[in-house]
Amino acid sequence: MDSDKKPVIGIVGGTGDLGTGIARRLTRAGYAVVIGSRTADNAHIACDALKQAAEAGGWGAIQVSSGDNHHAATAGDVVFVTVPFGAQRSTLDALVDHVSGKIVVDVTVPLVPPKVARVQLPAEGSAGQIAQDILGEGVRVVSALQNVAAAHLNSDAAIHCDVLVTGNEKSARQVVIDLLSAMGLTAYHAGLINNAAAAEALTSVLINLNKQFKTHAGIKITGLD
């Protein structure tokens, strides 16, 4: 990937609320995005909807295309995986051969319905760790965005919450932090992939708050210059 050129972004599971929000923010920031889904037809529908939103919103030209998940993973220099926890393992197993040497951003939260407001981390420690274990050391897994509501990403309003970014390679984390900055978010290095457990666990806490206050709560890091 040319350091002077914006990376192409592949979004696996890109037709859900979180995937479409990421695509919306990154295309507006001038990145080429490839939306993926289990079926290419669903991805095409999401792609067309994003083009219509761009036209209606007067964003200017955007670079967005679509295909199945394999196509999005192959086409992307950086690949976001935005599938539910129940589909994470099977999705990643199918992508191993398509993401070698790449940065994979895992946004999975290990929610176990129906008790999604209860912290239930997996035996491996976190969904981020599962992603790293499945994809292997040849893939730079970065965990992020677990604490940002999809409703915020799909709006044009400023997002007043921060993002904890974990992963075993600092340079890969920085690439993701730069992407999040382009999306209008403030993000911080939060350590190795082991620490993904903290951000993932916070999601269930935020779900509790959202239910109480009828909102889309996030986190804010204080005390930093």
C-alpha positions in Angstrom: 0.0 0.0 0.0 1.5 3.4 -1.1 1.9 5.5 2.0 1.0 8.6 0.0 -2.3 7.1 -1.3 -5.5 6.6 0.7 -6.1 3.0 1.3 -9.1 1.3 -0.3 -11.5 0.2 2.5 -13.3 -3.2 2.3 -16.3 -3.6 4.7 -17.3 -7.2 5.3 -20.9 -7.4 6.5 -21.2 -3.9 5.1 -25.0 -3.9 4.8 -25.8 -3.7 8.5 -26.2 -0.4 10.4 -22.6 -0.3 11.6 -21.2 -1.2 8.2 -23.3 1.4 6.4 -22.3 4.0 8.9 -18.6 3.3 8.4 -19.1 3.4 4.6 -21.0 6.7 4.9 -18.3 8.4 7.0 -15.3 7.1 5.0 -16.7 7.9 1.5 -17.5 11.4 2.6 -13.9 11.7 3.7 -12.7 10.8 0.2 -11.9 7.1 0.7 -12.8 4.4 -1.8 -15.0 1.9 -0.1 -16.0 -1.6 -1.2 -19.2 -2.8 0.5 -19.4 -6.6 1.0 -22.2 -8.9 2.1 -22.9 -12.6 2.1 -24.7 -12.0 -1.2 -23.6 -9.5 -3.8 -27.2 -8.4 -4.4 -27.6 -7.1 -0.9 -24.3 -5.3 -1.2 -25.4 -3.7 -4.4 -28.6 -2.4 -2.7 -26.5 -0.8 0.1 -24.1 0.7 -2.4 -27.0 2.3 -4.4 -28.5 3.6 -1.2 -25.3 5.3 -0.3 -24.9 6.8 -3.7 -28.5 8.2 -3.4 -27.7 9.6 0.1 -24.6 11.3 -1.3 -26.5 12.9 -4.1 -29.4 14.0 -1.9 -26.9 15.4 0.7 -24.8 17.2 -1.8 -21.6 15.5 -0.7 -20.0 15.5 -4.1 -18.6 12.5 -5.9 -18.0 9.4 -3.8 -16.1 6.2 -4.6 -18.1 3.2 -3.6 -18.6 -0.2 -5.1 -19.9 -3.6 -3.9 -19.7 -7.4 -4.1 -19.8 -10.3 -1.8 -17.6 -10.5 1.4 -14.8 -12.2 -0.4 -14.6 -9.5 -3.0 -14.6 -6.7 -0.3 -11.9 -8.5 1.6 -9.8 -9.0 -1.5 -10.3 -5.4 -2.8 -9.6 -3.7 0.5 -6.2 -2.6 1.7 -7.8 -2.2 5.1 -10.7 -4.5 5.9 -13.4 -3.8 8.5 -15.3 -6.8 9.8 -18.8 -5.7 11.0 -20.7 -9.0 11.4 -22.5 -10.1 14.6 -20.6 -12.1 17.1 -22.5 -15.3 16.2 -21.2 -15.0 12.6 -17.7 -13.9 13.4 -15.8 -17.2 13.4 -17.4 -18.5 10.2 -16.9 -15.2 8.4 -13.2 -15.0 9.4 -12.6 -18.6 8.6 -13.8 -17.9 5.0 -11.6 -14.7 4.7 -8.2 -16.1 5.8 -6.9 -16.5 2.3 -8.1 -13.0 1.3 -6.5 -10.8 4.0 -3.0 -12.0 4.3 -0.6 -9.2 5.2 -3.5 -6.7 5.6 -4.9 -4.7 8.5 -8.2 -6.2 9.6 -10.4 -4.0 11.9 -12.6 -6.2 14.0 -15.5 -4.3 15.5 -17.2 -7.4 16.9 -18.8 -7.3 20.3 -19.4 -10.6 22.1 -23.0 -10.0 22.8 -25.0 -13.1 23.6 -28.8 -12.6 23.1 -31.1 -12.2 24.8 -29.0 -10.9 27.7 -27.0 -8.3 25.7 -26.9 -5.9 28.6 -24.7 -8.4 30.6 -21.0 -8.7 30.0 -20.3 -12.2 28.6 -16.7 -12.3 27.3 -15.6 -15.4 25.5 -13.1 -17.9 26.9 -10.4 -16.5 24.6 -10.7 -13.2 26.4 -12.3 -11.1 23.6 -13.7 -11.1 20.1 -10.6 -9.2 19.0 -8.4 -12.0 20.3 -10.5 -14.6 18.5 -10.0 -12.6 15.2 -6.2 -12.6 15.7 -6.1 -16.3 16.6 -8.2 -17.2 13.5 -6.4 -14.9 11.0 -2.9 -15.6 12.3 0.1 -13.4 12.9 0.4 -12.6 9.2 -2.7 -10.4 9.6 -2.5 -7.2 11.7 -5.8 -7.3 13.6 -7.0 -4.0 15.2 -10.0 -3.8 17.5 -12.1 -0.6 17.5 -15.5 1.0 17.4 -17.3 -1.2 19.9 -18.5 1.8 21.9 -19.8 4.0 19.1 -23.5 3.7 18.2 -24.3 3.0 14.6 -26.9 5.8 14.8 -24.1 8.3 15.3 -22.1 7.0 12.3 -25.2 7.1 10.1 -25.8 10.8 11.0 -24.2 13.9 9.7 -23.8 15.3 13.2 -20.5 15.5 15.1 -19.8 12.5 17.3 -18.9 13.4 20.9 -17.4 10.1 22.1 -14.0 8.6 21.9 -12.7 5.2 20.6 -10.3 2.8 22.2 -8.0 1.2 19.6 -6.2 -2.1 20.5 -3.9 -4.3 18.5 -0.5 -5.9 18.7 1.2 -3.6 16.2 1.3 0.1 16.9 1.7 1.2 13.3 -1.4 -0.7 12.4 -3.3 0.9 15.2 -2.2 4.3 13.9 -3.5 3.6 10.5 -6.9 2.9 12.0 -6.7 5.9 14.3 -6.1 8.0 11.2 -9.2 6.5 9.5 -11.3 7.1 12.6 -10.1 10.7 12.7 -11.2 11.1 9.0 -14.6 9.8 10.2 -14.9 12.6 12.8 -13.9 10.5 15.8 -11.2 10.9 18.4 -9.3 7.6 19.0 -6.5 6.5 21.3 -3.9 3.8 21.4 -5.2 1.5 24.1 -2.6 -1.3 24.0 -2.3 -4.8 22.7 -5.2 -6.9 21.5 -5.6 -8.4 25.0 -7.1 -5.0 26.0 -9.9 -5.3 23.5 -11.8 -7.1 26.3 -12.2 -3.7 28.1 -13.9 -2.0 25.2 -16.0 -5.0 24.4 -17.2 -5.3 27.9 -18.1 -1.6 28.1 -20.6 -2.1 25.3 -23.0 -4.1 27.6 -22.6 -1.3 30.2 -23.5 1.3 27.5 -26.6 -0.8 26.5 -27.8 -0.6 30.1 -27.3 3.2 30.1 -29.1 3.5 26.7 -32.1 1.6 28.0 -32.3 3.8 31.1 -31.8 7.2 29.4 -33.2 6.5 25.9 -30.1 7.6 24.2 -26.9 6.4 22.4 -24.3 6.7 25.1 -20.5 6.6 24.4 -17.3 7.0 26.3 -15.0 10.0 26.8 -11.4 10.0 27.8 -10.5 12.8 30.1 -7.3 14.3 31.6 -5.2 14.1 28.4 -3.6 17.1 26.8 
